[in-house]
Amino acid sequence: MNKKLGLLMFVMLALVLIAAACGSEPSSSSEEPNNQEGETAPESTLSQEEVLAEIERITDQINSGDLSEEEGIEELKAVIPKPEGYPSRNIEYVVGWGEGGGSDRYARHIAMEAEKIMDTKIIINNMPGGAGEVALAYMLDQPADGYTIYGAITSQVINEALGEQPYSFTEETTFIIRNQGATEVFWVREDSPFETWDDLVEHAKQNEVTFTGAGSPGDDELRIAELVQQLGDVKFTYIPSQESGERVASLLGGHIDVLHETAGAVIDLYHDGQIRPILIPSDVPFEGIDAPTTADYGLTVSVGRWRGINAPGGLDPEIQQYLHNVFYAASLMPGYKQYEKESYLDIVPGYLNSEDYEKAAKEEVEIVREMLRDLGYIE
């Protein structure tokens, strides 16, 4: 029995020695693993500039048809760095204006494209009132977790400059992205006695010329006031109206002389020959709009109606950058670009990244504050 046990132990020892010897032999080069045991291959990381370049490359291929939208979406998901665990539920997009307006349509079109990239639902919540301030106050009361975002426009810097709110838009929100620039134009009736802007200015030196725009104080009124400052002794009278249809009816009915309105809102009337542009308040011409610019006359305009996206202050920078990249990609998708083209929102560049958007908004507050002092709205 003892001999058998000893023999068994000898055999087992021999097997162990053989196995150890085999394990110590070097592997052939064709079978050598890429990494040592316990190590992982380093992940390839792109800089933010490289991510944006990839987004542009992919969306260009989608728009050209070289990539299907489904293929492009998958590539965008792969190239845009995504925060761990975000998003894990629906995102609320608060709009401070009613359904069907410019801010609402912007939110719905860009959210539609962003949803495809984020694989989550973006719920539009219209909360009109106070020129966007009802919605802004609501947004500021939500956690800074990336699940509440807000559609901002120029009204927010104007309201801050007025100093009537208990919070600061520029200091208490996180800036995500700005997508749209100002596309307003000064329009007159086709049969207006003013053939040119010079005709209008010459008439206004002795006679009243009436203008209409959205609300008071607002970017429309501030633009007109800034022109008056530069033109000198002219009799421009501003008559505000909240509803676009009412403003258009006032022009067509001959109740006012000049309408300040976005190109897309009245482009059909222009094409039908009922109205014509007399001045484009911009440094550059607008494609498809046959009129001189303020720059052509040596005039400047400091305020315009832009649109962007913000979130509560203190948002995680990783989530902020992710949202920026997603909405930047969304703005380059075919569906969104078609909406911009049909609405004449593509006639002027409007994109600003998070940093530049915040900087521009803060600078605009100071410009507007000075203009409001001149108009007597604040001391």
C-alpha positions in Angstrom: 0.0 0.0 0.0 2.8 2.4 0.9 4.7 1.5 -2.3 1.5 2.2 -4.4 1.1 5.6 -2.6 4.7 6.5 -3.2 4.5 5.6 -6.8 1.3 7.7 -7.3 3.0 10.7 -5.6 6.0 10.3 -7.9 3.9 10.3 -11.0 2.0 13.4 -9.9 5.2 15.2 -9.2 6.5 14.3 -12.7 3.4 15.7 -14.3 3.7 19.0 -12.5 7.3 19.4 -13.5 6.4 18.7 -17.2 3.6 21.2 -17.1 5.9 23.9 -15.6 8.5 23.2 -18.2 6.0 23.6 -21.0 4.6 26.9 -19.6 8.1 28.3 -19.4 8.8 27.9 -23.1 8.5 31.1 -25.2 5.4 31.5 -27.4 5.9 31.9 -31.1 5.7 35.4 -32.4 2.4 34.7 -34.2 0.7 33.8 -30.9 2.2 36.6 -28.8 -0.6 38.7 -27.2 -0.7 42.4 -27.8 -0.6 43.3 -24.1 0.9 41.8 -21.0 -1.4 39.9 -18.7 -3.5 42.3 -16.5 -2.9 45.3 -18.8 -5.5 46.9 -21.2 -4.9 48.8 -24.4 -5.0 52.6 -24.0 -8.2 54.2 -25.3 -7.8 56.6 -28.3 -9.0 60.0 -27.2 -9.6 63.0 -29.4 -9.3 66.7 -28.5 -12.4 68.8 -28.6 -11.2 70.3 -31.9 -10.8 66.9 -33.4 -14.3 65.8 -32.2 -15.8 68.8 -33.9 -13.9 68.1 -37.1 -15.2 64.5 -37.0 -18.7 65.7 -36.4 -18.4 67.9 -39.5 -16.9 65.2 -41.6 -19.6 62.7 -40.7 -22.5 65.1 -41.2 -21.0 66.2 -44.5 -21.1 62.6 -45.6 -24.7 62.2 -44.4 -25.8 65.4 -46.3 -23.9 64.3 -49.5 -25.5 60.8 -49.3 -22.1 59.0 -48.9 -23.5 57.8 -45.5 -27.0 56.8 -44.7 -28.5 58.7 -41.8 -28.5 55.5 -39.7 -24.9 54.8 -40.4 -23.9 58.4 -39.7 -25.8 58.5 -36.4 -23.8 55.4 -35.3 -20.6 57.1 -36.2 -21.6 60.3 -34.4 -22.4 58.2 -31.3 -18.9 56.7 -31.5 -17.0 59.9 -31.9 -18.8 62.1 -29.4 -17.4 61.4 -25.8 -20.3 60.5 -23.6 -20.4 61.0 -19.8 -20.7 57.8 -17.8 -24.4 57.1 -17.0 -25.7 60.1 -18.9 -28.4 60.4 -20.1 -30.4 57.7 -18.3 -33.8 59.3 -18.6 -35.8 61.9 -20.6 -34.5 65.5 -20.9 -36.9 68.4 -20.4 -36.4 71.3 -22.9 -38.1 74.4 -21.5 -39.3 77.0 -24.1 -40.3 80.4 -22.8 -42.7 81.1 -25.7 -45.9 79.5 -27.1 -46.2 76.7 -29.6 -45.7 77.5 -33.2 -43.4 80.5 -32.7 -39.8 80.8 -33.7 -38.3 79.6 -30.4 -40.7 76.7 -30.3 -39.9 75.6 -33.9 -36.2 75.9 -33.2 -36.4 73.7 -30.1 -38.5 71.0 -31.7 -36.4 70.8 -34.9 -33.0 70.6 -33.1 -34.3 68.3 -30.4 -35.7 65.9 -33.0 -32.1 65.4 -34.4 -30.4 65.4 -31.0 -32.7 62.6 -29.8 -31.3 60.3 -32.5 -27.8 60.8 -31.2 -28.5 60.7 -27.5 -30.9 57.7 -27.6 -33.2 59.5 -25.2 -36.4 61.5 -25.5 -36.3 65.3 -25.3 -39.6 66.6 -24.0 -40.6 70.2 -25.1 -42.3 72.1 -22.3 -43.7 75.5 -23.4 -43.9 78.0 -20.5 -44.7 81.4 -22.1 -44.7 84.6 -20.1 -42.5 87.5 -19.2 -40.5 87.5 -22.4 -39.1 84.1 -21.5 -38.6 84.8 -17.8 -41.3 82.5 -16.5 -39.5 79.6 -18.1 -36.1 80.8 -17.1 -37.1 81.1 -13.4 -38.4 77.5 -13.6 -35.2 76.2 -15.2 -33.0 77.9 -12.6 -35.0 76.1 -9.9 -34.1 72.6 -11.3 -31.0 70.5 -10.4 -27.9 71.1 -12.5 -27.8 67.5 -13.7 -28.3 67.9 -17.4 -32.0 66.8 -17.4 -33.4 70.4 -17.8 -32.3 72.7 -20.6 -33.7 76.1 -21.7 -34.2 77.8 -25.0 -32.8 81.3 -24.6 -33.1 84.4 -26.9 -31.9 88.0 -26.9 -34.8 88.9 -24.5 -32.8 87.3 -21.7 -29.9 89.7 -21.9 -32.4 92.6 -22.3 -34.3 91.5 -19.2 -31.0 91.2 -17.3 -29.9 94.7 -18.4 -33.2 96.1 -17.1 -32.3 94.7 -13.7 -35.9 93.7 -12.7 -35.3 90.0 -12.1 -34.0 88.4 -8.9 -31.4 86.4 -10.8 -28.8 86.8 -13.5 -29.1 85.0 -16.8 -25.4 85.4 -17.6 -24.1 84.5 -14.2 -26.5 81.8 -13.0 -26.9 79.6 -16.1 -24.6 77.2 -18.0 -24.1 78.1 -21.6 -24.4 75.2 -24.0 -24.5 76.4 -27.6 -25.9 79.2 -29.8 -27.3 78.0 -33.1 -29.1 80.9 -34.7 -28.2 84.5 -35.5 -30.4 87.6 -36.3 -32.3 87.4 -39.6 -34.6 90.5 -39.2 -35.1 92.9 -42.1 -36.8 96.3 -42.4 -39.8 95.8 -44.7 -42.1 98.3 -46.5 -45.2 97.8 -48.6 -44.6 97.2 -52.3 -46.3 100.6 -53.0 -44.5 102.5 -50.3 -43.4 106.0 -51.3 -40.0 105.1 -49.9 -38.0 103.6 -52.8 -34.8 103.5 -50.8 -33.5 103.8 -47.3 -32.2 107.3 -48.2 -35.7 108.3 -49.2 -37.0 107.2 -45.8 -34.3 109.0 -43.8 -34.8 112.2 -45.8 -38.6 112.1 -45.2 -38.0 111.4 -41.5 -36.1 114.6 -41.0 -39.3 116.5 -41.3 -42.0 113.9 -40.9 -42.8 111.0 -38.6 -42.0 107.5 -39.9 -43.6 104.7 -37.9 -42.0 101.3 -37.2 -43.4 98.2 -35.6 -41.7 95.2 -34.0 -42.1 92.6 -31.2 -42.6 94.0 -27.8 -41.1 96.8 -25.7 -38.4 97.0 -24.7 -37.0 94.4 -27.1 -34.3 93.9 -29.7 -36.5 95.5 -32.4 -36.9 98.7 -30.5 -33.2 98.8 -29.5 -32.2 98.4 -33.1 -34.3 101.3 -34.2 -33.1 103.5 -31.3 -29.5 102.7 -32.2 -30.2 103.8 -35.8 -31.7 107.1 -34.5 -28.6 107.8 -32.5 -26.4 107.4 -35.6 -28.7 109.2 -38.0 -29.3 112.2 -35.8 -32.4 114.3 -36.0 -35.0 111.9 -37.5 -38.5 111.3 -36.4 -38.8 107.5 -36.0 -41.7 106.3 -33.9 -41.8 102.7 -32.6 -45.2 101.0 -32.1 -44.7 97.6 -30.5 -47.0 94.6 -31.1 -46.6 91.1 -29.5 -48.2 89.1 -32.4 -46.5 88.7 -35.7 -49.7 88.5 -37.6 -50.9 91.8 -36.1 -47.6 93.5 -37.1 -47.9 92.3 -40.7 -51.5 93.4 -40.9 -50.5 96.8 -39.6 -48.0 97.1 -42.4 -50.3 95.8 -45.2 -53.2 97.9 -43.9 -51.1 101.1 -44.1 -51.2 101.7 -40.4 -47.5 101.8 -40.0 -44.7 102.6 -42.5 -42.0 100.0 -41.7 -42.0 96.4 -40.3 -39.0 94.9 -38.5 -39.5 91.2 -38.9 -37.5 88.0 -39.5 -37.1 87.1 -43.1 -38.7 83.6 -42.8 -41.9 85.0 -41.2 -42.8 87.1 -44.2 -40.8 85.6 -47.1 -44.0 84.5 -48.8 -45.3 88.1 -48.8 -42.0 89.2 -50.3 -42.2 86.5 -53.0 -45.8 87.4 -53.7 -44.8 91.1 -54.3 -46.8 92.5 -51.4 -43.8 93.8 -49.4 -40.2 94.6 -50.2 -37.0 94.9 -48.1 -35.6 98.4 -47.7 -32.7 97.7 -45.3 -30.9 94.7 -43.9 -29.5 95.4 -40.4 -26.3 93.4 -40.9 -22.7 93.7 -41.9 -23.3 91.2 -44.6 -26.0 90.7 -47.3 -28.7 88.1 -46.9 -28.9 85.6 -49.7 -32.2 86.0 -51.5 -33.0 89.4 -49.9 -32.5 92.2 -52.4 -31.6 95.2 -50.2 -28.6 97.2 -49.0 -27.1 96.5 -45.5 -26.6 98.9 -42.6 -22.9 98.5 -43.3 -23.4 99.9 -46.8 -24.6 103.1 -45.1 -21.9 103.2 -42.5 -24.4 102.2 -39.8 -23.9 99.6 -37.1 -26.4 97.4 -35.2 -25.2 95.9 -31.9 -28.2 93.7 -30.9 -30.0 91.0 -32.8 -32.4 88.1 -32.2 -30.3 85.0 -31.6 -31.3 81.7 -30.2 -29.4 79.3 -28.0 -29.5 76.6 -25.3 -28.7 77.0 -21.6 -28.9 74.9 -18.5 -28.9 75.6 -14.7 -25.6 77.0 -13.4 -23.0 74.6 -12.1 -23.6 71.9 -14.7 -20.8 69.2 -14.9 -18.4 70.4 -17.6 -18.3 66.9 -19.1 -22.1 67.0 -19.6 -22.0 70.6 -20.8 -19.5 69.6 -23.5 -21.5 66.5 -24.4 -24.6 68.5 -24.9 -22.8 71.1 -26.9 -21.4 68.4 -29.2 -24.7 66.7 -29.6 -26.6 69.9 -30.5 -23.8 71.0 -32.8 -24.1 67.7 -34.6 -27.9 68.0 -34.6 -27.6 71.5 -36.2 -25.7 69.9 -39.2 -28.2 67.1 -39.8 -30.3 67.2 -43.0 -33.6 67.6 -41.3 -32.5 70.6 -39.2 -30.7 72.2 -42.2 -33.8 71.9 -44.3 -35.9 73.6 -41.6 -33.3 76.5 -41.4 -33.3 76.8 -45.2 -37.1 76.9 -45.4 -37.2 79.5 -42.6 -34.4 81.6 -44.1 -32.4 81.1 -40.9 -29.4 79.9 -42.9 -28.8 83.3 -44.4 -26.6 84.4 -41.5 -24.2 82.4 -39.4 -25.3 82.0 -35.8 -23.2 79.3 -34.2 -21.1 80.0 -31.1 -19.6 77.4 -28.8 -20.2 77.4 -25.1 -17.4 79.8 -24.2 -18.0 82.2 -27.0 -21.7 82.2 -26.4 -21.3 83.1 -22.8 -18.8 85.8 -23.6 -21.0 87.3 -26.3 -24.1 87.3 -24.0 -22.2 89.1 -21.2 -20.9 91.7 -23.6 -24.3 92.2 -25.0 -25.8 92.9 -21.5 -23.4 95.9 -21.1 -24.3 97.2 -24.6 -28.0 96.9 -24.0 -27.7 98.4 -20.5 -26.2 101.6 -22.0 -28.9 101.7 -24.7 -31.7 101.3 -22.1 -30.2 104.2 -20.2 -30.3 106.4 -23.4 -34.0 105.4 -23.9 -34.9 106.2 -20.3 -35.8 102.7 -19.2 -33.1 102.6 -16.5 -31.1 105.3 -14.7 
